[in-house]
């Protein structure tokens, strides 16, 4: 976050590399080091050294404009953290419902799009559990099959309406 001072527990070592520029080494809490070499022309070389390794696992170069843009991005939060009180209010109003489709369910053999589930009920289908795997955010062309478990989200009234629609 902009304006937040760096964590004093993170020590960055600096060294001058004659004829090359400055080298900065920052230990990472997850292990290893981030090394940045800043050349006089503004070019930056970034290296990730895994713990106990003297060769970088990742390396890339940024020109001066790219480095400035990365600094801008890292210097502030791009997405503010949600207010936890507001989040509790919103999530408290939602229900997650699992509905298993029997063979005689009216939607079996029909696509999500043709069912107009969201339009008719307001509930969203976030996944279909089928044969030991999950189809996350199924597209409108995905057809319902007997034995599918539908994972629905919405208000109590929305999920109840969706259950009624898919089960008949």
N, CA, C and O of each residue as an XYZ file, in Angstrom:
672
protein
N       0.847     -1.161      0.000
C       0.000      0.000      0.000
C       0.895      1.228      0.000
O       1.898      1.261      0.714
N       0.546      2.249     -0.797
C       1.348      3.451     -0.893
C       1.415      4.120      0.473
O       0.427      4.155      1.206
N       2.573      4.642      0.804
C       2.728      5.338      2.056
C       3.056      4.430      3.224
O       3.376      4.918      4.308
N       2.987      3.133      3.032
C       3.314      2.197      4.101
C       4.820      1.997      4.107
O       5.399      1.631      3.084
N       5.467      2.234      5.253
C       6.917      2.044      5.277
C       7.271      0.575      5.121
O       6.497     -0.300      5.508
N       8.442      0.302      4.553
C       8.852     -1.096      4.401
C       8.968     -1.774      5.754
O       9.234     -1.123      6.765
N       8.771     -3.063      5.767
C       8.906     -3.864      6.982
C      10.361     -3.786      7.433
O      11.259     -4.172      6.684
N      10.607     -3.295      8.644
C      11.993     -3.187      9.097
C      12.670     -4.538      9.250
O      13.896     -4.603      9.346
N      11.895     -5.624      9.276
C      12.467     -6.954      9.400
C      13.036     -7.484      8.089
O      13.692     -8.525      8.072
N      12.786     -6.771      6.990
C      13.315     -7.197      5.693
C      14.530     -6.327      5.375
O      14.406     -5.134      5.099
N      15.687     -6.945      5.421
C      16.926     -6.212      5.183
C      17.361     -6.408      3.739
O      17.525     -7.538      3.278
N      17.546     -5.300      3.027
C      18.016     -5.344      1.650
C      19.495     -4.971      1.651
O      19.885     -3.909      2.137
N      20.305     -5.867      1.096
C      21.737     -5.598      0.993
C      22.024     -4.937     -0.352
O      21.463     -5.321     -1.379
N      22.896     -3.949     -0.332
C      23.248     -3.202     -1.540
C      24.746     -3.332     -1.785
O      25.548     -3.315     -0.852
N      25.105     -3.462     -3.060
C      26.525     -3.532     -3.409
C      26.741     -2.836     -4.747
O      25.882     -2.874     -5.629
N      27.893     -2.204     -4.882
C      28.254     -1.573     -6.151
C      29.006     -2.600     -6.990
O      29.955     -3.231     -6.525
N      28.566     -2.751     -8.229
C      29.239     -3.644     -9.171
C      29.962     -2.752    -10.173
O      29.328     -2.218    -11.084
N      31.297     -2.574    -10.023
C      32.046     -1.648    -10.889
C      31.809     -1.940    -12.378
O      31.951     -3.071    -12.843
N      31.447     -0.894    -13.091
C      31.210     -1.003    -14.523
C      29.857     -1.592    -14.874
O      29.515     -1.664    -16.054
N      29.074     -2.017    -13.887
C      27.778     -2.655    -14.156
C      26.637     -1.850    -13.553
O      25.647     -1.573    -14.230
N      26.766     -1.474    -12.284
C      25.707     -0.737    -11.613
C      25.595     -1.143    -10.158
O      26.592     -1.477     -9.519
N      24.382     -1.113     -9.637
C      24.127     -1.469     -8.238
C      23.387     -2.794     -8.180
O      22.549     -3.097     -9.030
N      23.716     -3.578     -7.156
C      23.039     -4.850     -6.929
C      22.333     -4.775     -5.582
O      22.909     -4.349     -4.581
N      21.051     -5.207     -5.581
C      20.248     -5.249     -4.363
C      19.807     -6.689     -4.149
O      19.306     -7.335     -5.069
N      19.994     -7.188     -2.934
C      19.619     -8.560     -2.593
C      18.619     -8.504     -1.445
O      18.899     -7.949     -0.382
N      17.443     -9.093     -1.681
C      16.411     -9.129     -0.645
C      16.053    -10.570     -0.363
O      15.594    -11.285     -1.254
N      16.263    -11.013      0.899
C      15.839    -12.370      1.252
C      14.314    -12.449      1.248
O      13.633    -11.506      1.653
N      13.790    -13.575      0.789
C      12.342    -13.781      0.729
C      11.893    -14.661      1.881
O      12.583    -15.611      2.253
N      10.746    -14.347      2.438
C      10.233    -15.142      3.561
C       9.945    -16.581      3.138
O       9.978    -17.496      3.961
N       9.665    -16.771      1.859
C       9.387    -18.118      1.368
C      10.661    -18.889      1.064
O      10.607    -20.055      0.671
N      11.807    -18.243      1.243
C      13.094    -18.884      0.994
C      13.744    -18.314     -0.246
O      13.058    -17.902     -1.181
N      15.042    -18.290     -0.256
C      15.782    -17.783     -1.399
C      15.897    -16.270     -1.353
O      15.621    -15.636     -0.335
N      16.314    -15.705     -2.486
C      16.550    -14.264     -2.577
C      16.024    -13.704     -3.884
O      15.985    -14.389     -4.905
N      15.620    -12.444     -3.830
C      15.332    -11.667     -5.027
C      16.528    -10.755     -5.213
O      16.901    -10.019     -4.299
N      17.137    -10.799     -6.403
C      18.290     -9.959     -6.697
C      17.920     -9.047     -7.857
O      17.415     -9.493     -8.887
N      18.185     -7.749     -7.664
C      17.921     -6.766     -8.716
C      19.218     -6.038     -8.999
O      19.845     -5.493     -8.090
N      19.618     -6.029    -10.260
C      20.794     -5.282    -10.690
C      20.285     -4.092    -11.496
O      19.585     -4.251    -12.496
N      20.656     -2.882    -11.034
C      20.238     -1.651    -11.705
C      21.437     -1.087    -12.444
O      22.450     -0.727    -11.845
N      21.298     -1.018    -13.758
C      22.388     -0.494    -14.586
C      22.269      1.022    -14.706
O      21.184      1.570    -14.511
N      23.363      1.708    -15.022
C      23.319      3.174    -15.144
C      22.330      3.672    -16.210
O      21.824      4.790    -16.108
N      22.057      2.852    -17.224
C      21.119      3.272    -18.275
C      19.655      3.063    -17.873
O      18.752      3.321    -18.670
N      19.413      2.593    -16.628
C      18.056      2.402    -16.137
C      17.528      0.992    -16.308
O      16.484      0.656    -15.749
N      18.218      0.169    -17.060
C      17.789     -1.211    -17.245
C      17.929     -1.969    -15.929
O      18.886     -1.771    -15.179
N      16.950     -2.847    -15.662
C      16.969     -3.655    -14.448
C      16.977     -5.126    -14.826
O      16.253     -5.555    -15.724
N      17.800     -5.889    -14.131
C      17.836     -7.337    -14.296
C      17.340     -7.931    -12.987
O      17.887     -7.634    -11.924
N      16.316     -8.761    -13.053
C      15.744     -9.378    -11.863
C      16.024    -10.869    -11.887
O      15.897    -11.526    -12.921
N      16.407    -11.392    -10.731
C      16.743    -12.802    -10.597
C      16.084    -13.355     -9.337
O      16.030    -12.683     -8.306
N      15.591    -14.571     -9.431
C      15.088    -15.281     -8.252
C      16.020    -16.456     -8.000
O      16.150    -17.357     -8.829
N      16.666    -16.429     -6.842
C      17.556    -17.511     -6.442
C      16.843    -18.346     -5.387
O      16.605    -17.858     -4.282
N      16.496    -19.589     -5.699
C      15.887    -20.449     -4.677
C      16.865    -20.662     -3.520
O      18.077    -20.501     -3.666
N      16.308    -21.023     -2.383
C      17.122    -21.270     -1.206
C      18.172    -22.345     -1.501
O      17.867    -23.360     -2.127
N      19.400    -22.121     -1.053
C      20.517    -23.058     -1.195
C      20.881    -23.322     -2.661
O      21.352    -24.410     -2.993
N      20.667    -22.340     -3.534
C      21.015    -22.520     -4.942
C      21.799    -21.293     -5.392
O      21.423    -20.162     -5.087
N      22.894    -21.524     -6.119
C      23.684    -20.395     -6.568
C      23.366    -19.998     -8.011
O      24.029    -19.131     -8.580
N      22.353    -20.635     -8.596
C      21.895    -20.269     -9.932
C      20.453    -19.797     -9.849
O      19.648    -20.391     -9.131
N      20.115    -18.729    -10.579
C      18.727    -18.248    -10.531
C      17.783    -19.216    -11.232
O      18.133    -19.819    -12.247
N      16.584    -19.356    -10.678
C      15.570    -20.189    -11.329
C      14.772    -19.359    -12.322
O      14.192    -19.896    -13.266
N      14.745    -18.043    -12.108
C      14.030    -17.131    -13.002
C      14.896    -15.893    -13.180
O      15.564    -15.450    -12.246
N      14.878    -15.343    -14.380
C      15.607    -14.113    -14.644
C      14.907    -13.374    -15.772
O      14.471    -13.982    -16.749
N      14.802    -12.058    -15.630
C      14.275    -11.274    -16.731
C      14.775     -9.846    -16.621
O      15.275     -9.422    -15.579
N      14.630     -9.107    -17.726
C      15.139     -7.750    -17.829
C      13.983     -6.802    -18.082
O      13.072     -7.104    -18.852
N      14.031     -5.648    -17.421
C      13.042     -4.592    -17.629
C      13.773     -3.338    -18.074
O      14.822     -3.000    -17.525
N      13.221     -2.639    -19.073
C      13.814     -1.342    -19.396
C      13.327     -0.332    -18.362
O      12.531     -0.673    -17.487
N      13.795      0.892    -18.456
C      13.485      1.892    -17.432
C      11.976      2.132    -17.299
O      11.465      2.237    -16.184
N      11.260      2.220    -18.427
C       9.807      2.458    -18.382
C       9.067      1.266    -17.785
O       8.138      1.441    -16.996
N       9.474      0.059    -18.156
C       8.842     -1.138    -17.600
C       9.087     -1.222    -16.092
O       8.183     -1.558    -15.326
N      10.318     -0.913    -15.676
C      10.645     -0.947    -14.252
C       9.800      0.058    -13.479
O       9.341     -0.227    -12.373
N       9.596      1.236    -14.068
C       8.771      2.242    -13.397
C       7.332      1.771    -13.279
O       6.685      1.986    -12.253
N       6.828      1.126    -14.329
C       5.451      0.632    -14.285
C       5.303     -0.463    -13.226
O       4.316     -0.477    -12.492
N       6.265     -1.375    -13.138
C       6.217     -2.415    -12.107
C       6.269     -1.767    -10.723
O       5.540     -2.180     -9.821
N       7.117     -0.763    -10.548
C       7.190     -0.059     -9.267
C       5.852      0.588     -8.937
O       5.416      0.562     -7.786
N       5.201      1.166     -9.933
C       3.877      1.758     -9.707
C       2.871      0.704     -9.278
O       2.076      0.926     -8.364
N       2.910     -0.441     -9.941
C       1.969     -1.510     -9.612
C       2.223     -2.077     -8.219
O       1.283     -2.351     -7.473
N       3.481     -2.251     -7.876
C       3.816     -2.819     -6.578
C       3.669     -1.809     -5.452
O       3.549     -2.186     -4.286
N       3.678     -0.531     -5.795
C       3.646      0.507     -4.785
C       2.286      0.756     -4.175
O       2.179      1.455     -3.167
N       1.240      0.195     -4.768
C      -0.092      0.403     -4.213
C      -0.938     -0.828     -4.479
O      -0.667     -1.603     -5.395
N      -1.959     -0.990     -3.669
C      -2.862     -2.122     -3.850
C      -3.738     -1.856     -5.067
O      -4.372     -0.805     -5.149
N      -3.783     -2.791     -6.014
C      -4.612     -2.628     -7.205
C      -6.081     -2.835     -6.879
O      -6.943     -2.147     -7.425
N      -6.366     -3.763     -6.007
C      -7.731     -4.048     -5.602
C      -7.787     -3.880     -4.095
O      -7.128     -4.612     -3.357
N      -8.575     -2.916     -3.638
C      -8.611     -2.730     -2.190
C      -9.199     -3.946     -1.492
O     -10.080     -4.621     -2.026
N      -8.704     -4.213     -0.302
C      -9.229     -5.330      0.479
C     -10.673     -5.023      0.847
O     -11.001     -3.880      1.166
N     -11.541     -6.035      0.805
C     -12.937     -5.777      1.143
C     -13.103     -5.469      2.617
O     -12.350     -5.960      3.459
N     -14.095     -4.653      2.918
C     -14.458     -4.384      4.302
C     -15.078     -5.668      4.835
O     -16.096     -6.126      4.316
N     -14.478     -6.251      5.863
C     -14.931     -7.554      6.350
C     -16.358     -7.522      6.867
O     -17.074     -8.518      6.758
N     -16.782     -6.402      7.427
C     -18.158     -6.293      7.900
C     -19.129     -6.362      6.720
O     -20.135     -7.069      6.772
N     -18.813     -5.612      5.645
C     -19.658     -5.648      4.450
C     -19.655     -7.038      3.840
O     -20.693     -7.525      3.392
N     -18.483     -7.684      3.818
C     -18.376     -9.013      3.240
C     -19.228    -10.011      4.013
O     -19.893    -10.852      3.408
N     -19.218     -9.929      5.339
C     -20.067    -10.810      6.159
C     -21.539    -10.597      5.848
O     -22.305    -11.557      5.779
N     -21.942     -9.336      5.659
C     -23.342     -9.041      5.344
C     -23.737     -9.656      4.007
O     -24.803    -10.259      3.884
N     -22.875     -9.499      3.008
C     -23.170    -10.025      1.673
C     -23.179    -11.547      1.695
O     -24.121    -12.167      1.203
N     -22.143    -12.153      2.259
C     -22.055    -13.606      2.267
C     -23.138    -14.229      3.132
O     -23.606    -15.331      2.847
N     -23.539    -13.527      4.188
C     -24.594    -14.034      5.054
C     -25.929    -14.132      4.334
O     -26.792    -14.915      4.734
N     -26.111    -13.345      3.275
C     -27.359    -13.357      2.527
C     -27.347    -14.412      1.417
O     -28.361    -14.622      0.751
N     -26.211    -15.070      1.217
C     -26.092    -16.063      0.149
C     -26.166    -17.475      0.703
O     -25.753    -17.754      1.829
N     -26.702    -18.346     -0.123
C     -26.715    -19.766      0.212
C     -26.029    -20.529     -0.902
O     -26.147    -20.184     -2.078
N     -25.325    -21.550     -0.522
C     -24.714    -22.472     -1.462
C     -25.521    -23.757     -1.356
O     -25.647    -24.330     -0.274
N     -26.066    -24.208     -2.477
C     -26.982    -25.354     -2.468
C     -26.475    -26.410     -3.447
O     -26.064    -26.084     -4.560
N     -26.507    -27.673     -3.028
C     -26.138    -28.798     -3.884
C     -27.428    -29.534     -4.233
O     -28.203    -29.914     -3.355
N     -27.641    -29.725     -5.532
C     -28.855    -30.403     -5.981
C     -28.449    -31.539     -6.914
O     -27.846    -31.299     -7.960
N     -28.781    -32.783     -6.537
C     -28.479    -33.932     -7.395
C     -29.652    -34.162     -8.340
O     -30.812    -34.173     -7.927
N     -29.323    -34.348     -9.626
C     -30.362    -34.530    -10.638
C     -30.709    -36.005    -10.808
O     -29.850    -36.808    -11.173
N     -31.967    -36.368    -10.544
C     -32.404    -37.747    -10.832
C     -32.636    -37.897    -12.340
O     -32.657    -36.910    -13.075
N     -32.809    -39.140    -12.786
C     -33.013    -39.395    -14.223
C     -34.217    -38.673    -14.795
O     -34.213    -38.287    -15.964
N     -35.258    -38.485    -13.974
C     -36.484    -37.873    -14.489
C     -36.532    -36.352    -14.309
O     -37.587    -35.747    -14.504
N     -35.407    -35.725    -13.940
C     -35.386    -34.263    -13.797
C     -35.649    -33.628    -15.160
O     -35.082    -34.069    -16.160
N     -36.492    -32.611    -15.218
C     -36.869    -32.022    -16.503
C     -35.717    -31.377    -17.275
O     -35.826    -31.186    -18.486
N     -34.616    -31.038    -16.598
C     -33.496    -30.401    -17.299
C     -32.498    -31.403    -17.872
O     -31.633    -31.020    -18.660
N     -32.598    -32.674    -17.494
C     -31.658    -33.684    -17.997
C     -31.762    -33.735    -19.522
O     -32.853    -33.838    -20.082
N     -30.607    -33.663    -20.176
C     -30.555    -33.670    -21.629
C     -30.655    -32.287    -22.240
O     -30.479    -32.133    -23.448
N     -30.931    -31.289    -21.438
C     -31.033    -29.908    -21.922
C     -29.801    -29.116    -21.478
O     -29.145    -29.477    -20.501
N     -29.494    -28.046    -22.194
C     -28.332    -27.223    -21.857
C     -28.673    -26.213    -20.778
O     -29.838    -25.895    -20.540
N     -27.635    -25.722    -20.136
C     -27.801    -24.672    -19.136
C     -28.474    -23.464    -19.769
O     -29.375    -22.870    -19.178
N     -28.040    -23.102    -20.966
C     -28.618    -21.943    -21.651
C     -30.104    -22.093    -21.910
O     -30.873    -21.154    -21.701
N     -30.512    -23.273    -22.365
C     -31.935    -23.466    -22.663
C     -32.786    -23.510    -21.399
O     -33.989    -23.257    -21.458
N     -32.183    -23.827    -20.259
C     -32.943    -23.864    -19.013
C     -33.248    -22.457    -18.496
O     -34.188    -22.264    -17.724
N     -32.454    -21.484    -18.921
C     -32.587    -20.092    -18.461
C     -32.606    -20.017    -16.929
O     -33.339    -19.223    -16.339
N     -31.799    -20.847    -16.314
C     -31.755    -20.966    -14.862
C     -31.572    -19.616    -14.169
O     -32.351    -19.268    -13.281
N     -30.575    -18.873    -14.555
C     -30.304    -17.592    -13.890
C     -31.397    -16.572    -14.182
O     -31.836    -15.852    -13.286
N     -31.827    -16.513    -15.418
C     -32.864    -15.547    -15.792
C     -34.166    -15.817    -15.052
O     -34.829    -14.892    -14.582
N     -34.520    -17.078    -14.955
C     -35.802    -17.443    -14.347
C     -35.778    -17.468    -12.819
O     -36.816    -17.276    -12.186
N     -34.600    -17.705    -12.213
C     -34.565    -17.879    -10.761
C     -33.677    -16.867    -10.034
O     -33.882    -16.607     -8.848
N     -32.706    -16.301    -10.723
C     -31.740    -15.401    -10.087
C     -30.555    -16.119     -9.482
O     -29.565    -15.482     -9.122
N     -30.634    -17.439     -9.362
C     -29.521    -18.221     -8.814
C     -28.475    -18.465     -9.902
O     -28.797    -18.504    -11.089
N     -27.241    -18.626     -9.489
C     -26.156    -18.918    -10.428
C     -25.664    -20.339    -10.225
O     -25.552    -20.822     -9.098
N     -25.372    -20.997    -11.332
C     -24.774    -22.331    -11.293
C     -23.267    -22.135    -11.330
O     -22.722    -21.712    -12.349
N     -22.581    -22.441    -10.220
C     -21.138    -22.205    -10.160
C     -20.321    -23.434    -10.528
O     -19.145    -23.323    -10.875
N     -20.947    -24.610    -10.452
C     -20.223    -25.829    -10.836
C     -21.207    -26.978    -11.016
O     -22.303    -26.989    -10.455
N     -20.773    -27.946    -11.823
C     -21.477    -29.221    -11.946
C     -20.479    -30.288    -11.540
O     -19.384    -30.370    -12.097
N     -20.860    -31.109    -10.566
C     -20.019    -32.230    -10.150
C     -20.506    -33.449    -10.927
O     -21.661    -33.859    -10.813
N     -19.601    -34.015    -11.716
C     -19.980    -35.114    -12.603
C     -18.858    -36.131    -12.668
O     -17.726    -35.804    -13.024
N     -19.183    -37.364    -12.321
C     -18.209    -38.446    -12.478
C     -16.890    -38.202    -11.783
O     -15.841    -38.523    -12.342
N     -16.903    -37.650    -10.597
C     -15.667    -37.443     -9.853
C     -14.883    -36.213    -10.265
O     -13.761    -36.015     -9.797
N     -15.448    -35.379    -11.132
C     -14.751    -34.150    -11.503
C     -15.728    -32.984    -11.429
O     -16.945    -33.167    -11.407
N     -15.165    -31.792    -11.390
C     -15.993    -30.585    -11.316
C     -15.882    -29.809    -12.613
O     -14.793    -29.623    -13.155
N     -17.016    -29.366    -13.095
C     -17.051    -28.446    -14.237
C     -17.343    -27.077    -13.628
O     -18.490    -26.755    -13.320
N     -16.299    -26.283    -13.460
C     -16.447    -24.968    -12.829
C     -16.996    -23.974    -13.842
O     -16.610    -23.987    -15.011
N     -17.899    -23.113    -13.387
C     -18.494    -22.089    -14.232
C     -18.896    -22.654    -15.591
O     -18.380    -22.213    -16.617
N     -19.803    -23.618    -15.612
C     -20.157    -24.258    -16.881
C     -20.720    -23.249    -17.881
O     -21.444    -22.320    -17.522
N     -20.360    -23.464    -19.146
C     -20.868    -22.607    -20.215
C     -22.318    -22.937    -20.516
O     -22.835    -23.971    -20.094
N     -22.965    -22.048    -21.251
C     -24.388    -22.223    -21.552
C     -24.658    -23.446    -22.418
O     -25.794    -23.916    -22.475
N     -23.645    -23.967    -23.088
C     -23.832    -25.125    -23.962
C     -23.703    -26.464    -23.233
O     -23.967    -27.510    -23.826
N     -23.300    -26.451    -21.952
C     -23.148    -27.695    -21.192
C     -24.527    -28.283    -20.917
O     -25.417    -27.599    -20.412
N     -24.693    -29.569    -21.256
C     -25.978    -30.248    -21.043
C     -25.987    -30.943    -19.691
O     -24.978    -31.498    -19.257
N     -27.143    -30.905    -19.029
C     -27.311    -31.582    -17.753
C     -27.446    -33.080    -17.980
O     -28.047    -33.514    -18.962
N     -26.876    -33.878    -17.056
C     -26.967    -35.326    -17.121
C     -27.521    -35.862    -15.808
O     -27.325    -35.268    -14.748
N     -28.215    -36.992    -15.894
C     -28.711    -37.648    -14.674
C     -27.513    -37.964    -13.786
O     -26.480    -38.428    -14.268
N     -27.654    -37.713    -12.499
C     -26.570    -37.956    -11.553
C     -25.687    -36.747    -11.318
O     -24.883    -36.748    -10.385
N     -25.819    -35.700    -12.152
C     -25.056    -34.469    -11.914
C     -25.453    -33.889    -10.567
O     -26.611    -33.966    -10.157
N     -24.483    -33.313     -9.894
C     -24.784    -32.505     -8.711
C     -24.510    -31.062     -9.096
O     -23.392    -30.703     -9.465
N     -25.549    -30.241     -9.003
C     -25.436    -28.831     -9.355
C     -25.085    -28.041     -8.100
O     -25.693    -28.229     -7.046
N     -24.107    -27.162     -8.222
C     -23.733    -26.288     -7.114
C     -24.274    -24.902     -7.459
O     -23.798    -24.234     -8.377
N     -25.282    -24.498     -6.696
C     -25.995    -23.242     -6.940
C     -25.663    -22.231     -5.851
O     -25.409    -22.600     -4.705
N     -25.668    -20.959     -6.217
C     -25.471    -19.904     -5.228
C     -26.496    -18.812     -5.475
O     -26.823    -18.491     -6.617
N     -26.990    -18.256     -4.400
C     -27.958    -17.173     -4.471
C     -28.608    -16.977     -3.119
O     -28.183    -17.563     -2.123
N     -29.639    -16.151     -3.085
C     -30.393    -15.973     -1.847
C     -31.201    -17.244     -1.590
O     -31.262    -18.131     -2.442
N     -31.811    -17.326     -0.423
C     -32.639    -18.484     -0.099
C     -33.740    -18.661     -1.138
O     -33.964    -19.771     -1.621
N     -34.424    -17.584     -1.482
C     -35.518    -17.666     -2.454
C     -35.013    -18.075     -3.841
O     -35.666    -18.852     -4.537
N     -33.852    -17.552     -4.237
C     -33.295    -17.880     -5.551
C     -32.909    -19.349     -5.641
O     -33.230    -20.015     -6.626
N     -32.224    -19.858     -4.624
C     -31.805    -21.264     -4.687
C     -33.007    -22.192     -4.584
O     -33.009    -23.265     -5.189
N     -34.037    -21.795     -3.821
C     -35.262    -22.607     -3.747
C     -35.957    -22.647     -5.108
O     -36.450    -23.695     -5.525
N     -35.994    -21.511     -5.796
C     -36.605    -21.452     -7.131
C     -35.800    -22.283     -8.119
O     -36.376    -22.952     -8.976
N     -34.487    -22.249     -8.011
C     -33.630    -23.031     -8.913
C     -33.836    -24.515     -8.670
O     -33.931    -25.292     -9.620
N     -33.906    -24.916     -7.404
C     -34.146    -26.331     -7.067
C     -35.472    -26.781     -7.687
O     -35.548    -27.853     -8.287
N     -36.487    -25.978     -7.544
C     -37.815    -26.319     -8.101
C     -37.754    -26.423     -9.621
O     -38.367    -27.313    -10.212
N     -37.017    -25.517    -10.250
C     -36.909    -25.532    -11.720
C     -36.226    -26.799    -12.220
O     -36.727    -27.461    -13.129
N     -35.071    -27.139    -11.620
C     -34.297    -28.266    -12.140
C     -34.891    -29.626    -11.761
O     -34.687    -30.612    -12.468
N     -35.628    -29.676    -10.644
C     -36.216    -30.943    -10.226
C     -37.650    -31.131    -10.695
O     -38.177    -32.244    -10.686
N     -38.280    -30.025    -11.110
C     -39.646    -30.086    -11.631
C     -40.699    -30.062    -10.567
O     -41.890    -30.107    -10.876
